[in-house]
């Protein structure tokens, strides 16, 4: 049987086009405990493409060539502790958009803007009584 996607990849994955690949990877490692899955380095040491795993999902990254502006996105990530992840994101250089707060839809959530300008909504689903 032919597979239409690589093993351990979801059908949909964010693909971040960034200005500074090494800095973005460092942010993802520090904030989300991301694990490197794949990295394609070029002879000059730059990284053409990378994939990291955050929990059960893959995030792909590419560096914008010729100093073109990055393509900004907004991504939601469920984490075990929104408060801990929010603190790690700020320590890794993110700016706060919204502090952790219990939401009426059943999540505790927060928002941060990473050093490249991407928005990360982080949430923890609260147990129902």
MDAnalysis code that builds the backbone (N, CA, C; Angstrom):
import MDAnalysis as mda
import numpy as np

u = mda.Universe.empty(387, n_residues=129, atom_resindex=np.repeat(np.arange(129), 3), trajectory=True)
u.add_TopologyAttr("name", ["N", "CA", "C"] * 129)
u.add_TopologyAttr("resid", np.arange(1, 130))
u.add_TopologyAttr("resname", ["UNK", "UNK", "UNK", "UNK", "UNK", "UNK", "UNK", "UNK", "UNK", "UNK", "UNK", "UNK", "UNK", "UNK", "UNK", "UNK", "UNK", "UNK", "UNK", "UNK", "UNK", "UNK", "UNK", "UNK", "UNK", "UNK", "UNK", "UNK", "UNK", "UNK", "UNK", "UNK", "UNK", "UNK", "UNK", "UNK", "UNK", "UNK", "UNK", "UNK", "UNK", "UNK", "UNK", "UNK", "UNK", "UNK", "UNK", "UNK", "UNK", "UNK", "UNK", "UNK", "UNK", "UNK", "UNK", "UNK", "UNK", "UNK", "UNK", "UNK", "UNK", "UNK", "UNK", "UNK", "UNK", "UNK", "UNK", "UNK", "UNK", "UNK", "UNK", "UNK", "UNK", "UNK", "UNK", "UNK", "UNK", "UNK", "UNK", "UNK", "UNK", "UNK", "UNK", "UNK", "UNK", "UNK", "UNK", "UNK", "UNK", "UNK", "UNK", "UNK", "UNK", "UNK", "UNK", "UNK", "UNK", "UNK", "UNK", "UNK", "UNK", "UNK", "UNK", "UNK", "UNK", "UNK", "UNK", "UNK", "UNK", "UNK", "UNK", "UNK", "UNK", "UNK", "UNK", "UNK", "UNK", "UNK", "UNK", "UNK", "UNK", "UNK", "UNK", "UNK", "UNK", "UNK", "UNK", "UNK", "UNK"])
u.atoms.positions = np.array([
    [0.842, -1.190, 0.000],
    [0.000, 0.000, 0.000],
    [0.880, 1.244, 0.000],
    [0.626, 2.169, -0.883],
    [1.366, 3.420, -0.968],
    [0.833, 4.395, 0.065],
    [1.739, 5.006, 0.784],
    [1.340, 6.017, 1.775],
    [1.400, 7.386, 1.121],
    [0.439, 8.203, 1.421],
    [0.408, 9.546, 0.846],
    [1.143, 10.575, 1.694],
    [1.693, 10.157, 2.833],
    [2.441, 11.059, 3.697],
    [3.510, 10.264, 4.429],
    [4.576, 10.925, 4.872],
    [5.624, 10.207, 5.603],
    [5.102, 9.640, 6.920],
    [5.714, 8.582, 7.373],
    [5.354, 8.000, 8.665],
    [5.513, 9.055, 9.763],
    [4.628, 9.028, 10.714],
    [4.642, 9.927, 11.874],
    [4.378, 11.386, 11.539],
    [3.847, 11.677, 10.367],
    [3.453, 13.040, 10.007],
    [1.928, 13.112, 9.974],
    [1.397, 14.208, 10.489],
    [-0.034, 14.463, 10.349],
    [-0.300, 14.942, 8.933],
    [-1.555, 14.939, 8.541],
    [-1.912, 15.397, 7.198],
    [-1.648, 16.892, 7.023],
    [-1.749, 17.662, 8.091],
    [-1.556, 19.115, 8.028],
    [-0.448, 19.496, 9.004],
    [0.529, 20.252, 8.516],
    [1.621, 20.731, 9.361],
    [1.904, 22.187, 9.041],
    [2.095, 23.019, 10.066],
    [2.517, 24.392, 9.788],
    [3.877, 24.381, 9.097],
    [4.081, 25.297, 8.160],
    [5.385, 25.471, 7.516],
    [5.762, 26.940, 7.684],
    [6.710, 27.201, 8.576],
    [7.126, 28.562, 8.880],
    [8.244, 28.984, 7.940],
    [8.072, 30.096, 7.274],
    [9.120, 30.678, 6.432],
    [9.733, 31.821, 7.225],
    [10.967, 31.608, 7.691],
    [11.569, 32.497, 8.674],
    [12.808, 33.200, 8.133],
    [13.189, 34.237, 8.827],
    [14.387, 35.003, 8.458],
    [15.644, 34.376, 9.062],
    [15.545, 33.861, 10.283],
    [16.704, 33.310, 10.992],
    [16.352, 31.916, 11.504],
    [16.684, 30.910, 10.718],
    [16.331, 29.524, 11.043],
    [16.904, 29.081, 12.380],
    [18.179, 29.369, 12.635],
    [18.813, 28.915, 13.872],
    [18.133, 29.523, 15.091],
    [17.786, 30.801, 15.016],
    [17.104, 31.461, 16.131],
    [15.696, 30.891, 16.323],
    [14.988, 30.629, 15.227],
    [13.635, 30.081, 15.358],
    [13.672, 28.671, 15.938],
    [14.622, 27.857, 15.485],
    [14.747, 26.515, 16.061],
    [15.048, 26.606, 17.553],
    [15.930, 27.508, 17.950],
    [16.246, 27.678, 19.369],
    [14.999, 28.071, 20.157],
    [14.168, 28.951, 19.576],
    [12.919, 29.356, 20.232],
    [11.990, 28.156, 20.407],
    [11.827, 27.341, 19.371],
    [10.934, 26.176, 19.446],
    [11.447, 25.146, 20.443],
    [12.771, 24.931, 20.486],
    [13.340, 23.989, 21.454],
    [13.081, 24.484, 22.876],
    [13.334, 25.767, 23.120],
    [13.208, 26.325, 24.469],
    [11.759, 26.437, 24.926],
    [10.860, 26.796, 24.024],
    [9.475, 27.046, 24.404],
    [8.641, 25.774, 24.471],
    [8.759, 24.934, 23.463],
    [7.883, 23.768, 23.343],
    [8.604, 22.440, 23.539],
    [9.867, 22.462, 23.953],
    [10.656, 21.234, 24.057],
    [10.612, 20.456, 22.745],
    [10.659, 21.183, 21.637],
    [10.605, 20.558, 20.320],
    [11.808, 19.641, 20.124],
    [11.588, 18.561, 19.386],
    [12.659, 17.613, 19.065],
    [12.957, 17.687, 17.574],
    [14.229, 17.785, 17.227],
    [14.616, 17.837, 15.817],
    [14.340, 16.490, 15.160],
    [13.639, 16.547, 14.030],
    [13.345, 15.347, 13.243],
    [14.264, 15.293, 12.027],
    [14.460, 16.450, 11.388],
    [15.230, 16.487, 10.147],
    [15.783, 17.893, 9.952],
    [17.003, 17.964, 9.431],
    [17.589, 19.259, 9.116],
    [18.436, 19.107, 7.850],
    [18.163, 19.934, 6.823],
    [18.925, 19.927, 5.585],
    [19.839, 21.153, 5.591],
    [21.122, 20.907, 5.863],
    [22.092, 21.996, 5.904],
    [22.735, 22.169, 4.534],
    [23.028, 23.396, 4.189],
    [23.717, 23.720, 2.944],
    [25.216, 23.823, 3.214],
    [26.043, 23.781, 2.172],
    [27.501, 23.843, 2.360],
    [27.974, 25.067, 3.153],
    [27.241, 26.176, 3.064],
    [27.664, 27.380, 3.794],
    [27.252, 27.356, 5.269],
    [26.606, 26.252, 5.703],
    [26.190, 26.124, 7.096],
    [24.772, 26.565, 7.368],
    [24.148, 27.242, 6.416],
    [22.764, 27.640, 6.613],
    [21.857, 26.411, 6.513],
    [20.658, 26.535, 7.012],
    [19.708, 25.429, 7.005],
    [18.613, 25.735, 6.001],
    [18.461, 24.890, 5.017],
    [17.465, 25.074, 3.959],
    [16.071, 24.676, 4.426],
    [15.993, 23.559, 5.151],
    [14.698, 23.017, 5.594],
    [14.936, 22.276, 6.898],
    [13.975, 22.374, 7.803],
    [14.054, 21.635, 9.066],
    [12.657, 21.191, 9.465],
    [12.611, 20.128, 10.246],
    [11.357, 19.636, 10.807],
    [11.590, 19.335, 12.275],
    [10.660, 19.797, 13.111],
    [10.716, 19.507, 14.538],
    [9.384, 18.912, 14.957],
    [9.438, 18.140, 16.021],
    [8.220, 17.539, 16.555],
    [7.882, 18.212, 17.871],
    [6.657, 18.679, 17.967],
    [6.119, 19.235, 19.203],
    [4.962, 18.325, 19.590],
    [5.150, 17.587, 20.674],
    [4.172, 16.601, 21.124],
    [3.920, 15.609, 19.997],
    [2.725, 15.607, 19.402],
    [2.412, 14.637, 18.349],
    [2.394, 15.256, 16.956],
    [2.905, 16.478, 16.818],
    [2.800, 17.198, 15.548],
    [4.155, 17.648, 15.028],
    [4.250, 17.760, 13.721],
    [5.462, 18.206, 13.051],
    [5.277, 19.663, 12.621],
    [6.294, 20.482, 12.865],
    [6.351, 21.844, 12.348],
    [7.541, 21.889, 11.402],
    [7.279, 22.338, 10.174],
    [8.341, 22.448, 9.173],
    [8.776, 23.903, 9.077],
    [10.062, 24.109, 8.757],
    [10.598, 25.461, 8.654],
    [11.496, 25.578, 7.428],
    [11.436, 26.732, 6.823],
    [12.331, 27.068, 5.734],
    [12.828, 28.482, 5.931],
    [14.062, 28.736, 5.525],
    [14.607, 30.076, 5.654],
    [14.352, 30.844, 4.362],
    [13.858, 32.060, 4.498],
    [13.570, 32.902, 3.331],
    [14.882, 33.293, 2.653],
    [14.978, 33.078, 1.360],
    [16.214, 33.448, 0.658],
    [16.301, 34.953, 0.407],
    [17.491, 35.415, 0.180],
    [17.727, 36.794, -0.266],
    [17.161, 37.850, 0.672],
    [17.148, 37.567, 1.966],
    [16.680, 38.526, 2.967],
    [15.243, 38.997, 2.751],
    [14.444, 38.194, 2.063],
    [13.030, 38.552, 1.937],
    [12.361, 38.443, 3.299],
    [11.307, 39.215, 3.492],
    [10.602, 39.198, 4.768],
    [10.019, 37.816, 5.043],
    [9.992, 37.420, 6.323],
    [9.370, 36.136, 6.660],
    [7.869, 36.198, 6.396],
    [7.270, 35.041, 6.268],
    [5.819, 34.938, 6.112],
    [5.268, 34.627, 7.499],
    [4.510, 35.535, 8.058],
    [4.029, 35.378, 9.420],
    [2.788, 34.499, 9.471],
    [2.646, 33.790, 10.591],
    [1.470, 32.941, 10.757],
    [1.032, 32.964, 12.212],
    [-0.106, 32.362, 12.450],
    [-0.645, 32.191, 13.789],
    [-0.912, 30.700, 13.967],
    [-0.374, 30.124, 15.041],
    [-0.479, 28.687, 15.274],
    [-0.953, 28.445, 16.697],
    [-1.818, 27.448, 16.865],
    [-2.284, 27.052, 18.192],
    [-1.623, 25.745, 18.575],
    [-1.137, 25.669, 19.824],
    [-0.502, 24.461, 20.332],
    [-1.091, 24.139, 21.704],
    [-1.604, 22.913, 21.872],
    [-2.000, 22.445, 23.202],
    [-0.760, 21.936, 23.919],
    [-0.590, 22.347, 25.166],
    [0.571, 21.974, 25.980],
    [0.083, 21.485, 27.346],
    [0.901, 20.701, 28.054],
    [0.474, 20.213, 29.370],
    [0.224, 21.329, 30.387],
    [1.036, 22.396, 30.330],
    [0.869, 23.521, 31.260],
    [1.045, 24.830, 30.511],
    [-0.052, 25.530, 30.270],
    [0.034, 26.794, 29.547],
    [0.872, 27.810, 30.321],
    [0.786, 27.795, 31.628],
    [1.542, 28.751, 32.434],
    [3.052, 28.524, 32.296],
    [3.479, 27.269, 32.364],
    [4.901, 26.951, 32.222],
    [5.388, 27.267, 30.814],
    [4.618, 26.921, 29.803],
    [5.012, 27.178, 28.418],
    [5.073, 28.682, 28.140],
    [4.115, 29.425, 28.647],
    [4.096, 30.881, 28.494],
    [5.369, 31.483, 29.092],
    [5.745, 31.036, 30.291],
    [6.957, 31.545, 30.941],
    [8.198, 31.195, 30.122],
    [8.257, 29.977, 29.579],
    [9.401, 29.578, 28.756],
    [9.463, 30.407, 27.476],
    [8.301, 30.691, 26.885],
    [8.271, 31.502, 25.658],
    [8.816, 32.903, 25.926],
    [8.390, 33.521, 27.030],
    [8.892, 34.859, 27.370],
    [10.401, 34.824, 27.618],
    [10.869, 33.785, 28.307],
    [12.303, 33.659, 28.566],
    [13.090, 33.442, 27.273],
    [12.439, 32.865, 26.256],
    [13.096, 32.609, 24.973],
    [12.988, 33.794, 24.021],
    [12.428, 34.923, 24.493],
    [12.398, 36.132, 23.682],
    [11.060, 36.526, 23.105],
    [10.001, 35.800, 23.439],
    [8.671, 36.149, 22.941],
    [8.117, 37.358, 23.692],
    [7.183, 38.044, 23.045],
    [6.452, 39.140, 23.679],
    [5.046, 38.642, 24.000],
    [4.516, 39.069, 25.105],
    [3.182, 38.640, 25.509],
    [2.097, 39.322, 24.672],
    [1.142, 38.539, 24.256],
    [-0.078, 39.067, 23.643],
    [-1.200, 39.013, 24.669],
    [-1.280, 37.875, 25.359],
    [-2.260, 37.737, 26.441],
    [-1.717, 36.745, 27.463],
    [-1.842, 37.101, 28.721],
    [-1.381, 36.248, 29.812],
    [-2.306, 35.046, 29.953],
    [-1.824, 33.956, 30.569],
    [-2.674, 32.783, 30.773],
    [-3.955, 33.138, 31.531],
    [-5.064, 32.625, 31.012],
    [-6.367, 32.918, 31.602],
    [-7.323, 31.776, 31.273],
    [-8.161, 31.414, 32.241],
    [-9.213, 30.415, 31.993],
    [-10.243, 31.021, 31.056],
    [-10.606, 30.267, 30.034],
    [-11.542, 30.738, 29.014],
    [-12.895, 30.047, 29.172],
    [-13.987, 30.693, 28.744],
    [-15.315, 30.102, 28.891],
    [-15.528, 28.853, 28.032],
    [-14.658, 28.616, 27.038],
    [-14.812, 27.446, 26.171],
    [-14.066, 26.223, 26.701],
    [-13.521, 26.311, 27.926],
    [-12.947, 25.135, 28.564],
    [-11.442, 25.005, 28.500],
    [-10.734, 25.994, 27.982],
    [-9.273, 25.968, 27.932],
    [-8.714, 27.061, 28.825],
    [-7.505, 26.860, 29.277],
    [-6.700, 27.934, 29.841],
    [-5.739, 28.286, 28.722],
    [-5.702, 29.540, 28.312],
    [-4.907, 29.883, 27.134],
    [-4.144, 31.187, 27.333],
    [-3.142, 31.350, 26.454],
    [-2.316, 32.551, 26.439],
    [-1.824, 32.746, 25.014],
    [-1.295, 33.924, 24.748],
    [-0.751, 34.205, 23.423],
    [0.585, 34.913, 23.525],
    [1.502, 34.541, 22.610],
    [2.808, 35.193, 22.544],
    [3.168, 35.445, 21.084],
    [4.032, 36.438, 20.883],
    [4.582, 36.735, 19.555],
    [6.073, 36.413, 19.619],
    [6.514, 35.468, 18.760],
    [7.930, 35.079, 18.784],
    [8.803, 36.182, 18.187],
    [10.125, 36.069, 18.319],
    [11.011, 37.123, 17.814],
    [10.898, 37.388, 16.311],
    [10.371, 36.453, 15.537],
    [10.168, 36.650, 14.093],
    [8.839, 37.342, 13.794],
    [7.944, 37.383, 14.783],
    [6.655, 38.022, 14.589],
    [5.479, 37.073, 14.494],
    [5.734, 35.753, 14.507],
    [4.646, 34.779, 14.474],
    [3.889, 34.792, 15.791],
    [2.617, 34.500, 15.724],
    [1.783, 34.437, 16.923],
    [1.567, 32.975, 17.285],
    [1.772, 32.668, 18.562],
    [1.561, 31.322, 19.091],
    [0.486, 31.398, 20.165],
    [-0.628, 30.736, 19.922],
    [-1.677, 30.598, 20.928],
    [-1.402, 29.271, 21.609],
    [-1.235, 29.311, 22.917],
    [-0.956, 28.094, 23.660],
    [-2.099, 27.837, 24.625],
    [-2.468, 26.590, 24.754],
    [-3.609, 26.273, 25.602],
    [-3.462, 24.932, 26.290],
    [-4.154, 24.830, 27.398],
    [-4.302, 23.579, 28.132],
    [-5.793, 23.399, 28.333],
    [-6.312, 22.247, 27.894],
    [-7.729, 21.978, 28.080],
    [-7.972, 21.624, 29.533],
    [-8.932, 22.281, 30.149],
    [-9.224, 22.064, 31.563],
    [-10.140, 20.867, 31.714],
    [-9.876, 20.062, 32.727],
    [-10.730, 18.893, 33.001],
    [-12.114, 19.377, 33.409],
    [-13.099, 18.673, 32.911],
    [-14.473, 19.018, 33.267],
    [-14.870, 18.251, 34.513],
    [-15.658, 18.900, 35.336],
    [-16.092, 18.268, 36.602],
    [-17.140, 17.215, 36.351],
])
